[in-house]
């Protein structure tokens, strides 16, 4: 028996299966605050506050209250929610990856592993039909840790009951791939569907 045989495949969500652009929301929100779009992006999307939200440590209303205070926003929660969620879109690349996942779902355990907050996750489930390819969906807000914290990868391995050497992982962020590699997961930077196919083949994943 080959101890390195791949039994499970972990996919990242953002910029792999669904693309997004936070600057879209930053520009829209700038109409309701004195802050500029770059200032909003830095305060809002790339901050400790967002990390807390993605780790499930604060509620959506608590997150909105903090954002409203930080940006001195003049909109209510429902208006904010529309802008906050409307940053996602599907590309040809995303559809190719989804089709690959559908091809593999009956022969491997497929896992979606995402740094995401509950508002975005609930919106995506309702709006984008990509989740049916996966046996397991593991989110940072549910497990309390974000990639690249080692705990989220360990939790994924526990949930799927697999050794690191038996798991393939693809993510568009190199620093997240590096951390998973250190744990022994066979991890690859996502750079498009064709490279993903080549990475699959390099570890013996059958695409037929």
Secondary structure as UniProt FT lines:
FT   TURN            3..4
FT   STRAND          8..11
FT   TURN            15..17
FT   STRAND          18..20
FT   HELIX           22..29
FT   HELIX           30..32
FT   HELIX           37..44
FT   HELIX           48..54
FT   TURN            55..56
FT   HELIX           60..71
FT   HELIX           77..85
FT   TURN            86..87
FT   STRAND          88..89
FT   HELIX           92..104
FT   TURN            105..107
FT   STRAND          109..114
FT   HELIX           118..127
FT   TURN            129..130
FT   HELIX           131..133
FT   STRAND          136..139
FT   HELIX           140..143
FT   TURN            147..148
FT   HELIX           150..160
FT   HELIX           164..166
FT   STRAND          167..171
FT   HELIX           174..183
FT   STRAND          186..189
FT   HELIX           193..202
FT   TURN            203..204
//
